[in-house]
Amino acid sequence: MKQQKIHSVAGKVGKNTSLICTRPFRSPHHTISDVALVGGGGHPQPGEISLAHNGVLFLDELPEFKRTVLEVMRQPLEERKVTISRAKSSVEFPASFMLVSSMNPCPCGFHNHPEKECVCGPGVVLKYLNKISGPLLDRIDIHVEVTPVPFSELSKERISEKSEDVRARVVRARKIQELRFAESENIYCNSQMTAKQLRTICKISPECNQLLKTAVERIGLSARAYDRILKVARTIADLAGSNDIQAEHLAEAIQYRNLDREGWAG
């Protein structure tokens, strides 16, 4: 019902439109303003992050967005809500969304390409990537660098896991988390757990602790990234049906912090 209320306030519900029964998927263009993304105006209206509440906000070509637009997402990503204050009133909109984004490694798109040469000048790649601030990257749970796939691999037929099998595994993991947070208000999955819950639910063995300590020291992870790794590891363990976080779960979660590596772009 919250999606229905938000879309109604924003004037996105037509006269002949029935109740919204699917999770929202919002994909704004990179020319969007910070007000349109977060919300606001003379008469405060919800922005794209609130229209994506309980759904997905997809930002394609992330570095092409204005830095001010990206930075205003930092607080909503943490608090899952956005407060718009005006002289006479203050309005609070829910903003519990899943942020999914994509980006090229450089303006020409061929940096680190196995076959094509990057034509970007010295310092251009670093300047391009620095458009995404460290604090914003810290708030993204999973970073995955996707390398180009050669034609021989694209045309090859291979057996892969069926989508229905993946879905069944995800549903089982979500049920585990639903039971885990049954007594917690407004917390339904591992990504939403508090720092106090993290210390209780994501306990790790001395072996795993040493592994994580080594990763933190070598990669230079922040405290926020440390928490993110534990939450992802707990989710990987849930997907595997494991009661405890094992070393392999933690190692996989660490591998999903690609952009934390110093000099990851060369």
Beta strands, then each sheet from edge to edge (+ up, - down):
strand 1: 25-26
strand 2: 39-40
strand 3: 45-46
strand 4: 56-59
strand 5: 81-85
strand 6: 90-94
strand 7: 98-101
sheet 1: 1+ 4+ 7+
sheet 2: 2+ 3-
sheet 3: 5+ 6-
end
